[in-house]
Amino acid sequence: MKVWQCSICKYIHRGDTPPEKCPICGVDASKFVQIDEASIPQKIPPKKTVKEPVKETGPKTPVTKKGQTPPPPEKWFEKIISLLVKHHAHPISVHSPNGILPAAVILWLLAWFFSFELFAKTAFINMVFVVLALPLVIFTGILEWKKKYKGAMTSIFKLKILAATVTTISCTISLVWYLLDPDILSSPKAWVFIFINIIMLAAVGIAGHIGGKLVFKD
């Protein structure tokens, strides 16, 4: 049986031919490459063996094939981008606003049901932190999409981009609306304000679900 790997999300497929469509990221069969079973990393790492130290006789030089020149060194900006992708800056940056945002929506709802102004003010402060964190979340998300997933524009990535856009717009609307009209939750338009926040919460959940699907490949 042959082993195929998606070149975008690294999903592994076993069969005589690659699947017509990757079940994780949605790319077509042309993005699959055949690999050896032995090249797949094992879940349980092998036991470490003690190796004798090798004496270095001189400075290390990059080994390149005959007729090839070594790649130029990365510029400082490219190096920063590589480090951000390597050390998973997007999942790190997205955790804080994803934890704060549901709490803010719950506080908006409580403030609406019980006419408790303190809950509304607390939700507003939480939303300020979310909006301040969103530029970093979006920036690192774009970097990871372009570098790790090669900018693939399949349905799953389109949905994730749409969810992120809806989250950003609805979050900004909620923040600005409450800033201009602190009594919005006691007005007849309160249900519109709450509806926008519920849409925002749903969009965050969809974006998080897709992110987990891409990471865990299930």
C-alpha positions as CSV (number, residue, x, y, z in Angstrom):
1,M,0.0,0.0,0.0
2,K,1.3,3.4,-0.9
3,V,1.6,6.3,1.5
4,W,0.7,9.9,0.4
5,Q,1.2,13.2,2.2
6,C,-0.6,16.5,1.6
7,S,2.0,19.1,0.8
8,I,-0.2,21.8,2.4
9,C,-1.3,20.4,5.8
10,K,0.8,17.3,6.0
11,Y,-2.2,14.9,6.2
12,I,-1.2,11.3,5.7
13,H,-3.3,9.0,3.4
14,R,-2.7,5.3,2.7
15,G,-3.9,3.8,-0.5
16,D,-3.0,3.0,-4.1
17,T,-3.9,6.5,-5.2
18,P,-4.2,9.9,-3.3
19,P,-7.7,11.1,-2.4
20,E,-9.5,13.3,-4.8
21,K,-9.7,16.0,-2.0
22,C,-7.7,16.4,1.3
23,P,-10.2,15.8,4.1
24,I,-8.4,18.4,6.2
25,C,-7.5,21.4,4.1
26,G,-9.5,20.6,1.0
27,V,-6.8,20.8,-1.7
28,D,-7.0,18.4,-4.7
29,A,-5.0,15.2,-5.4
30,S,-2.3,17.1,-7.2
31,K,-1.0,18.5,-3.9
32,F,-0.3,15.0,-2.6
33,V,3.2,13.5,-2.8
34,Q,4.2,9.9,-2.3
35,I,6.4,9.2,0.7
36,D,8.0,6.3,2.5
37,E,6.4,4.8,5.5
38,A,9.7,5.1,7.3
39,S,9.8,8.9,6.9
40,I,6.7,9.3,9.0
41,P,7.7,10.5,12.5
42,Q,6.9,7.9,15.2
43,K,4.5,8.9,18.0
44,I,6.8,7.3,20.6
45,P,10.4,8.6,20.1
46,P,13.1,5.9,20.0
47,K,15.4,5.4,23.0
48,K,18.4,7.7,23.0
49,T,21.7,6.2,22.3
50,V,25.0,7.6,23.6
51,K,27.2,8.7,20.8
52,E,30.9,9.4,21.1
53,P,31.8,13.0,20.5
54,V,33.2,13.8,17.1
55,K,36.3,16.0,17.0
56,E,35.9,18.9,14.8
57,T,38.9,19.7,12.7
58,G,37.8,23.0,11.4
59,P,34.8,25.4,10.9
60,K,31.7,23.9,9.4
61,T,30.9,24.9,5.8
62,P,27.5,24.5,4.1
63,V,27.3,21.3,2.0
64,T,25.9,22.0,-1.4
65,K,25.5,19.9,-4.6
66,K,28.0,20.5,-7.3
67,G,27.2,23.6,-9.4
68,Q,24.8,25.0,-6.7
69,T,25.4,28.0,-4.6
70,P,24.3,28.2,-0.9
71,P,21.1,30.2,-0.3
72,P,21.6,33.8,0.8
73,P,21.2,34.5,4.5
74,E,17.8,35.7,5.6
75,K,17.2,39.3,6.2
76,W,16.3,40.5,9.7
77,F,12.6,40.8,8.8
78,E,12.5,37.4,7.2
79,K,14.2,35.9,10.2
80,I,11.6,37.4,12.5
81,I,8.8,36.0,10.3
82,S,10.4,32.5,10.3
83,L,10.7,32.6,14.1
84,L,7.1,33.7,14.5
85,V,5.9,30.7,12.4
86,K,8.4,28.3,13.9
87,H,7.3,29.1,17.5
88,H,3.6,29.1,16.8
89,A,2.9,32.8,17.3
90,H,-0.6,32.6,15.9
91,P,-2.0,30.0,18.4
92,I,-0.2,31.9,21.2
93,S,-1.6,35.3,20.3
94,V,-5.2,34.0,19.6
95,H,-5.6,32.3,23.0
96,S,-6.0,35.5,25.1
97,P,-8.7,37.2,23.0
98,N,-10.5,33.9,22.5
99,G,-10.7,33.5,26.2
100,I,-11.8,37.1,26.9
101,L,-14.3,37.5,24.1
102,P,-16.9,34.9,25.4
103,A,-16.7,36.4,28.8
104,A,-17.5,39.8,27.4
105,V,-20.5,38.5,25.5
106,I,-21.8,36.8,28.6
107,L,-21.4,40.0,30.6
108,W,-23.3,42.0,27.8
109,L,-26.1,39.4,28.1
110,L,-26.2,39.7,31.9
111,A,-26.2,43.5,31.8
112,W,-29.1,43.3,29.3
113,F,-31.2,40.9,31.4
114,F,-30.6,42.4,34.8
115,S,-30.0,46.1,33.8
116,F,-26.7,45.9,35.7
117,E,-24.4,48.7,34.4
118,L,-21.3,47.3,36.1
119,F,-21.5,44.2,33.9
120,A,-21.8,46.3,30.8
121,K,-18.7,48.4,31.7
122,T,-16.7,45.3,32.5
123,A,-17.7,43.8,29.1
124,F,-16.6,47.0,27.4
125,I,-13.2,46.9,29.1
126,N,-12.7,43.3,28.1
127,M,-13.7,44.1,24.5
128,V,-11.0,46.9,24.4
129,F,-8.4,44.2,25.2
130,V,-9.8,42.0,22.4
131,V,-9.7,44.7,19.8
132,L,-6.1,45.7,20.8
133,A,-5.0,42.0,20.4
134,L,-6.7,41.5,17.0
135,P,-4.1,43.1,14.8
136,L,-1.4,40.7,16.1
137,V,-3.8,37.7,15.8
138,I,-4.6,38.6,12.2
139,F,-0.9,39.3,11.3
140,T,0.4,36.1,12.7
141,G,-2.5,34.2,11.1
142,I,-1.7,35.5,7.7
143,L,2.0,34.6,8.2
144,E,1.1,31.1,9.2
145,W,-1.3,30.7,6.3
146,K,1.2,31.9,3.7
147,K,4.3,30.1,5.1
148,K,2.9,26.9,6.6
149,Y,0.0,26.3,4.3
150,K,1.5,28.0,1.2
151,G,-1.4,30.4,0.9
152,A,-3.8,27.7,-0.2
153,M,-7.2,29.2,-1.0
154,T,-9.5,26.2,-0.4
155,S,-13.0,26.3,1.1
156,I,-11.7,25.7,4.7
157,F,-9.2,28.6,4.5
158,K,-11.9,30.8,2.9
159,L,-14.2,30.0,5.7
160,K,-11.5,30.7,8.3
161,I,-10.7,34.1,6.7
162,L,-14.5,34.9,6.6
163,A,-14.9,34.0,10.3
164,A,-11.9,36.2,11.2
165,T,-13.3,39.1,9.2
166,V,-16.8,38.8,10.8
167,T,-15.2,38.6,14.2
168,T,-13.1,41.7,13.7
169,I,-16.0,43.8,12.2
170,S,-18.6,42.8,14.8
171,C,-16.1,43.3,17.7
172,T,-15.3,46.8,16.4
173,I,-19.0,47.6,15.9
174,S,-19.8,46.5,19.5
175,L,-16.9,48.5,21.0
176,V,-17.6,51.8,19.0
177,W,-21.4,51.5,19.5
178,Y,-21.1,51.2,23.3
179,L,-18.6,53.9,23.4
180,L,-20.9,56.3,21.6
181,D,-24.1,55.1,23.3
182,P,-23.4,53.6,26.8
183,D,-27.1,53.2,27.4
184,I,-27.6,51.0,24.3
185,L,-28.5,47.9,26.5
186,S,-31.5,49.7,27.9
187,S,-32.7,51.1,24.6
188,P,-35.1,49.4,22.1
189,K,-32.1,48.6,19.9
190,A,-30.4,46.4,22.5
191,W,-31.5,43.2,20.8
192,V,-29.5,44.3,17.7
193,F,-26.5,45.0,19.8
194,I,-26.8,41.5,21.4
195,F,-27.4,39.8,18.1
196,I,-24.1,41.3,16.7
197,N,-22.2,39.9,19.7
198,I,-23.8,36.5,19.3
199,I,-22.7,36.5,15.6
200,M,-19.2,37.5,16.8
201,L,-19.1,34.6,19.3
202,A,-20.2,32.1,16.6
203,A,-17.5,33.4,14.2
204,V,-14.8,33.0,16.8
205,G,-16.0,29.4,17.5
206,I,-15.9,28.5,13.8
207,A,-12.4,30.0,13.3
208,G,-11.2,28.1,16.4
209,H,-12.7,24.9,15.2
210,I,-11.0,25.2,11.8
211,G,-7.7,26.0,13.4
212,G,-8.0,22.9,15.6
213,K,-8.9,20.8,12.6
214,L,-5.8,22.0,10.7
215,V,-3.5,21.3,13.7
216,F,-4.8,17.9,14.8
217,K,-5.9,16.7,11.3
218,D,-9.1,15.0,12.4
